[in-house]
Amino acid sequence: MQSRLKHKLEQEAEQHIDMSPLLDVVFILLIFFIVTTVFVRESGVEVDKPQAVSASRLEQQVIFLAITDSQQVFFDGSQIGVAGVCTSVEQMLKQQQRPVVIQADKTVPTELLVQVIDEAKLAGASQVNLATKQ
């Protein structure tokens, strides 16, 4: 009786499920989805953009600047002001030449918008665009 019980316990101890192939597959899928995902960096604030008939889509690799209705300038979720536009854009253009897109609220004064465009051009941006909604 005791030997049968001992034999049964030994058999149960030897049986197990190997989880390593499952974990390998899960990690491979995770890496696949991370690598193939396109990350779009938005300006970090909600802006009520003006409407335009001639609006068109730009490529995904752009530098986003935002000007809110309270006349604050944002880049990558942090307020930089007009004075910080030149250094922020210049730093991003060192990595790769790409267009600058300004998401300006429709109530923003033209003078402020022109100042931001000028700062972006002084930073070396060859293409400055305004974001609108169709």
Disulfide bonds with the S-S distance in Angstrom:
none
